[in-house]
């Protein structure tokens, strides 16, 4: 299952390390990743295409433990790059 993971979060040191740790916990593979920080508001945004077999609700629970100010994680089916369809 290929999913698109979207994480907005206040920027802080070690943030990517914590996020990757959550993904590794379930052996979730990162296919593609992009992130940036909006400097004016000091806010971090991460968009990651992931693959693996995992329970989305369990993943949300892991994130709520790993990220103290966790409020939102978007997770949806990724778009197939070959034909532009949802996979």
Order of alpha helices (4+ residues) and beta strands (2+ residues): beta-alpha-beta-beta-alpha-beta
